[in-house]
């Protein structure tokens, strides 16, 4: 998880493809016992809004 977040913070311009890749990697790690999908979708939605990308429901 730390490696994923370190890599995420190094990328300056975050495009939709990168955010999707981050979401997939996050879901693969499954850092929580429950709620990983909900947290992952929330992070994806939030980051889309932060980077002026129109979010969509996964």
C-alpha positions as CSV (number, residue, x, y, z in Angstrom):
1,X,0.0,0.0,0.0
2,X,2.8,2.4,0.9
3,X,4.5,1.8,-2.5
4,X,1.2,2.4,-4.3
5,X,0.7,5.7,-2.5
6,X,4.3,6.8,-3.0
7,X,4.0,6.2,-6.7
8,X,0.6,8.1,-6.7
9,X,2.1,11.2,-5.1
10,X,5.1,11.2,-7.6
11,X,2.8,11.5,-10.6
12,X,2.2,15.2,-11.3
13,X,-0.6,15.1,-13.9
14,X,-3.2,12.5,-13.1
15,X,-5.2,11.4,-16.2
16,X,-8.3,9.2,-16.1
17,X,-6.3,6.1,-17.2
18,X,-3.9,6.6,-14.3
19,X,-6.8,7.0,-11.8
20,X,-8.4,3.8,-13.2
21,X,-5.1,1.9,-12.8
22,X,-4.8,3.2,-9.2
23,X,-8.3,2.0,-8.4
24,X,-7.6,-1.5,-9.8
25,X,-4.3,-1.8,-7.8
26,X,-6.1,-0.5,-4.7
27,X,-8.8,-3.2,-5.1
28,X,-6.2,-5.9,-5.7
29,X,-4.4,-5.0,-2.4
30,X,-7.6,-5.1,-0.4
31,X,-6.2,-3.1,2.5
32,X,-9.3,-3.4,4.7
33,X,-11.2,-6.4,6.0
34,X,-14.5,-4.9,4.7
35,X,-15.6,-2.0,2.5
36,X,-12.7,-2.0,0.1
37,X,-15.0,-1.5,-2.9
38,X,-16.8,1.4,-1.3
39,X,-13.6,3.1,-0.2
40,X,-12.0,2.5,-3.6
41,X,-15.0,4.0,-5.5
42,X,-15.1,7.0,-3.1
43,X,-11.3,7.6,-3.6
44,X,-11.7,7.3,-7.4
45,X,-14.7,9.7,-7.4
46,X,-12.9,12.2,-5.2
47,X,-9.7,12.2,-7.2
48,X,-11.6,12.6,-10.5
49,X,-13.2,15.8,-9.0
50,X,-9.9,17.0,-7.7
51,X,-8.3,16.8,-11.1
52,X,-11.3,18.2,-13.1
53,X,-12.2,14.8,-14.6
54,X,-15.9,14.0,-14.9
55,X,-16.4,11.0,-12.6
56,X,-18.5,8.0,-13.5
57,X,-19.9,5.2,-11.4
58,X,-17.9,2.0,-11.4
